[in-house]
Amino acid sequence: MAKPRKCPKCSTEIGIDDDICYACGENVPLTHPWYTLPLGGLIVLGLFWLLTDFDALIEYVSQHLN
């Protein structure tokens, strides 16, 4: 279970999902790991690779180039 966070300005405990300290009004954004976006991109590329019929795609492109 996630621990409550503390405001960097006044050290008041704030909720896990809160982004504004209720005591001083400081904006405390949620931090996201650096690997979230690249991992999402890899998942999308993997789904594209699994769901694409490359033989049909190559045939379609070669027909339109000639």
Residue frames as a rotation matrix with the C-alpha (Angstrom) as fourth column:
MET 1
0.582 0.813 0.000 0.00
0.813 -0.582 0.000 0.00
0.000 0.000 -1.000 0.00
ALA 2
-0.038 -0.600 0.799 1.29
0.539 -0.686 -0.489 3.46
0.841 0.412 0.350 -0.84
LYS 3
-0.321 -0.171 -0.932 2.42
0.923 -0.278 -0.267 5.74
-0.213 -0.945 0.247 1.93
PRO 4
0.815 0.573 -0.084 0.97
0.552 -0.813 -0.186 9.24
-0.175 0.105 -0.979 2.36
ARG 5
0.000 -0.818 0.576 3.19
0.798 -0.346 -0.493 11.94
0.602 0.460 0.653 0.91
LYS 6
0.160 -0.026 -0.987 4.43
0.780 -0.609 0.142 15.08
-0.605 -0.793 -0.077 2.66
CYS 7
0.943 0.178 0.282 4.27
0.307 -0.792 -0.528 18.63
0.129 0.585 -0.801 1.35
PRO 8
0.070 -0.997 0.044 7.81
0.897 0.043 -0.440 19.91
0.437 0.070 0.897 0.63
LYS 9
-0.195 -0.109 0.975 6.88
0.012 -0.994 -0.109 23.40
0.981 -0.010 0.195 1.83
CYS 10
0.023 0.313 0.949 5.09
-0.881 -0.442 0.167 22.80
0.472 -0.841 0.266 5.16
SER 11
-0.861 -0.476 -0.179 5.61
-0.385 0.840 -0.383 19.03
0.333 -0.261 -0.906 5.76
THR 12
-0.150 0.886 0.439 1.88
-0.816 0.140 -0.561 18.38
-0.559 -0.442 0.702 6.16
GLU 13
-0.762 -0.040 0.647 0.79
0.198 0.936 0.291 14.89
-0.617 0.350 -0.705 5.14
ILE 14
-0.250 0.687 -0.682 -1.26
-0.907 -0.413 -0.083 14.94
-0.339 0.598 0.726 1.97
GLY 15
0.554 0.581 0.596 -3.29
-0.343 0.812 -0.473 12.18
-0.759 0.058 0.649 0.37
ILE 16
-0.215 -0.651 0.728 -1.85
0.395 0.624 0.674 9.76
-0.893 0.432 0.123 -2.13
ASP 17
-0.095 0.279 0.955 -3.89
0.995 0.052 0.084 11.16
-0.027 0.959 -0.283 -5.02
ASP 18
0.792 0.393 -0.468 -3.92
0.429 -0.903 -0.031 14.82
-0.435 -0.177 -0.883 -3.94
ASP 19
0.096 -0.785 0.612 -1.86
0.932 -0.145 -0.332 17.30
0.349 0.603 0.718 -5.93
ILE 20
-0.053 -0.097 0.994 -2.45
-0.132 -0.986 -0.103 20.42
0.990 -0.136 0.040 -3.81
CYS 21
-0.757 -0.264 -0.598 -1.59
0.548 0.240 -0.801 20.74
0.355 -0.934 -0.037 -0.12
TYR 22
0.264 0.959 0.107 -4.72
0.671 -0.262 0.694 21.70
0.693 -0.111 -0.712 1.80
ALA 23
0.394 -0.153 -0.906 -2.70
0.841 -0.338 0.422 23.51
-0.371 -0.929 -0.005 4.49
CYS 24
-0.207 -0.599 -0.774 -0.53
0.198 -0.800 0.566 25.87
-0.958 -0.037 0.284 2.43
GLY 25
0.735 0.600 -0.317 -1.87
-0.192 -0.263 -0.945 25.50
-0.650 0.756 -0.078 -1.15
GLU 26
-0.264 -0.918 -0.295 1.45
-0.706 -0.025 0.708 24.29
-0.658 0.395 -0.641 -2.56
ASN 27
0.675 0.412 -0.612 1.21
-0.733 0.474 -0.489 22.39
0.089 0.778 0.622 -5.85
VAL 28
-0.270 -0.708 0.653 2.64
-0.677 0.622 0.394 18.90
-0.684 -0.335 -0.647 -5.29
PRO 29
0.276 0.429 -0.860 2.36
-0.944 0.290 -0.159 17.05
0.181 0.856 0.485 -8.63
LEU 30
0.774 0.010 0.633 2.35
-0.186 0.959 0.213 13.28
-0.605 -0.283 0.744 -8.79
THR 31
-0.185 -0.893 -0.410 5.61
-0.875 -0.041 0.482 11.87
-0.447 0.448 -0.774 -10.07
HIS 32
0.911 0.413 0.009 5.55
-0.345 0.773 -0.532 9.22
-0.227 0.481 0.847 -12.77
PRO 33
0.246 -0.861 0.445 8.41
0.221 0.497 0.839 6.83
-0.944 -0.108 0.313 -13.45
TRP 34
-0.224 -0.450 -0.865 10.55
-0.683 -0.560 0.468 7.64
-0.695 0.696 -0.182 -16.48
TYR 35
-0.953 -0.265 0.145 9.81
-0.111 0.752 0.650 4.28
-0.281 0.604 -0.746 -18.10
THR 36
-0.164 0.976 0.146 6.03
0.145 0.170 -0.975 4.77
-0.976 -0.139 -0.170 -18.37
LEU 37
0.461 0.362 -0.810 6.05
-0.645 -0.490 -0.586 6.38
-0.609 0.793 0.008 -21.84
PRO 38
-0.434 -0.647 -0.627 8.67
-0.899 0.353 0.258 4.08
0.054 0.676 -0.735 -23.45
LEU 39
-0.875 0.150 0.461 6.92
-0.008 0.946 -0.324 1.01
-0.484 -0.287 -0.826 -22.03
GLY 40
0.164 0.981 -0.105 3.60
-0.049 -0.098 -0.994 2.20
-0.985 0.168 0.032 -23.46
GLY 41
0.233 -0.164 -0.959 5.27
-0.929 -0.330 -0.169 2.72
-0.289 0.929 -0.229 -26.83
LEU 42
-0.814 -0.572 -0.100 6.69
-0.579 0.788 0.210 -0.80
-0.041 0.229 -0.973 -26.77
ILE 43
-0.503 0.720 0.478 3.25
0.177 0.627 -0.758 -2.22
-0.846 -0.297 -0.443 -25.97
VAL 44
0.460 0.680 -0.570 1.71
-0.409 -0.407 -0.816 -0.33
-0.788 0.609 0.091 -28.90
LEU 45
-0.119 -0.591 -0.798 4.48
-0.993 0.060 0.104 -1.50
-0.014 0.804 -0.594 -31.26
GLY 46
-0.907 -0.202 0.370 4.05
-0.256 0.962 -0.100 -5.07
-0.336 -0.186 -0.923 -30.04
LEU 47
-0.050 0.967 0.249 0.32
0.131 0.254 -0.958 -4.97
-0.990 -0.016 -0.139 -30.69
PHE 48
0.428 0.133 -0.894 0.93
-0.775 -0.455 -0.438 -3.49
-0.465 0.880 -0.092 -34.15
TRP 49
-0.555 -0.741 -0.378 3.40
-0.832 0.500 0.241 -6.27
0.011 0.448 -0.894 -34.90
LEU 50
-0.822 0.257 0.507 1.01
0.036 0.914 -0.405 -8.99
-0.568 -0.315 -0.761 -33.70
LEU 51
0.075 0.997 0.033 -2.08
0.239 0.014 -0.971 -7.63
-0.968 0.081 -0.237 -35.44
THR 52
0.280 -0.023 -0.960 -0.58
-0.780 -0.588 -0.214 -6.67
-0.560 0.808 -0.183 -38.81
ASP 53
0.657 -0.070 0.751 -0.45
0.425 0.857 -0.292 -9.03
-0.623 0.511 0.593 -41.77
PHE 54
0.041 -0.757 -0.652 2.88
-0.284 -0.634 0.719 -7.91
-0.958 0.155 -0.241 -43.22
ASP 55
-0.663 -0.249 0.706 2.58
0.528 0.513 0.677 -10.02
-0.531 0.821 -0.209 -46.39
ALA 56
0.275 0.849 0.451 -0.64
0.959 -0.210 -0.189 -8.24
-0.066 0.484 -0.872 -47.34
LEU 57
0.707 -0.063 -0.704 0.89
0.137 -0.965 0.224 -4.87
-0.694 -0.255 -0.674 -46.44
ILE 58
-0.388 -0.915 -0.107 3.96
-0.060 -0.090 0.994 -5.50
-0.920 0.392 -0.020 -48.61
GLU 59
-0.495 0.283 0.822 1.77
0.835 0.416 0.360 -6.62
-0.240 0.864 -0.442 -51.51
TYR 60
0.610 0.785 -0.108 -0.43
0.747 -0.616 -0.251 -3.51
-0.263 0.073 -0.962 -51.16
VAL 61
0.434 -0.533 -0.726 2.57
-0.152 -0.838 0.524 -1.16
-0.888 -0.117 -0.445 -51.14
SER 62
-0.617 -0.732 0.288 4.26
0.141 0.257 0.956 -2.90
-0.774 0.631 -0.056 -54.08
GLN 63
-0.078 0.677 0.731 1.07
0.980 0.188 -0.070 -2.67
-0.185 0.711 -0.678 -56.16
HIS 64
0.839 0.483 -0.251 0.81
0.458 -0.876 -0.153 1.07
-0.294 0.013 -0.956 -55.58
LEU 65
0.165 -0.855 -0.492 4.47
-0.187 -0.517 0.835 1.74
-0.968 -0.046 -0.245 -56.31
ASN 66
-0.684 -0.444 0.578 4.40
0.405 0.429 0.808 0.02
-0.607 0.787 -0.113 -59.71
